Amino acid sequence: MKKIVSTSVIIAVVLLSGVFISSLSTKNISGVVRDCESGLPVADAEVTARARGWGVRNGSIVWDKDFVVSALTDDGGAFSLKVSHAPDIWEARKENYLTALQNGIPSNPLELRILHGTDPLEYTYNCKKSSGCLQCETRDNVQTCRNICE
């Protein structure tokens, strides 16, 4: 019994150390937000990077902790974010534009493109409206859809 407790304590210390060390290392990712139609930089757009990974929540080690960082673009549409975990979802938002989403780990510098629009439920992938991105099919009475714009 004593050996099991000792092993459990060692495992917990190793896991906590790994979580702590990974939270100390940060990477700077920079980029620019551009208008889909004109290609011009967009000032004052909010850029958000989202990641999920190992972390501590309410004093417990979890595998699904959300890491979210945001920044505003400058007059030249440029932004810079310090991230501790590789973001897998990027968002760009600005009034009178549709929210732009980009999945995956981008190149550095990153370019996000946003499309004019006002529908709060519509978003874009690669300058294409999400409403036109789903391709659905039904087989054996089961409908499956996939995003063809990603």
LINSUL-V398282 format. One record per helix or strand of 3 or more residues. SS is the DSSP state (~ for helix, > for strand). FROM is the first residue (numbers start at 1). LEN is the number of residues. Records with the same first field share a line. If there is no record, write none. Layout:
SS=FROM-LEN / FROM-LEN
This chain:
~=2-23 / 130-3
>=27-9 / 46-12 / 60-13 / 78-6 / 89-5 / 99-5 / 110-5 / 123-3 / 134-6 / 142-6
